[in-house]
């Protein structure tokens, strides 16, 4: 049942299908608007309707910036984990697999990710892990700090970059 729910969410919100729905809706709205516009402005404006459709199509299918949830979902599905596993104290492990309790965090918040990963690991009986989101070259310094502490504390570290989700 959880797999069906995940598949449904992916089809509607995380897949190209959602983009198609958005594009079709925008194209339909533009077409309806162009009917009245065409009647009022004359036949010469017909040339601009395909251009309008193209602009709306590109606008409807362009994706915005990635969020922490996008990385979380990507990694968790790739590793067959449970997304947002709730603990008895109502905290949530970003992704719980058979082996790891994973915290997903942006590189500048590396220190917070260590505490959360250790707590989630202790609370679930799994190994602590962190997926650190590295957005640019400046984030490498945070990654270096995280790896130094993680090595001492037995925390598994993975990295992800925006290009990995393309």
Helices and strands as residue ranges (DSSP letters): H 2-13, H 16-41, G 43-45, H 46-61, H 68-78, E 82-86, E 92-96, E 100-106, G 107-109, H 110-124, E 127-133, G 137-139, H 140-153, E 156-160, G 162-165
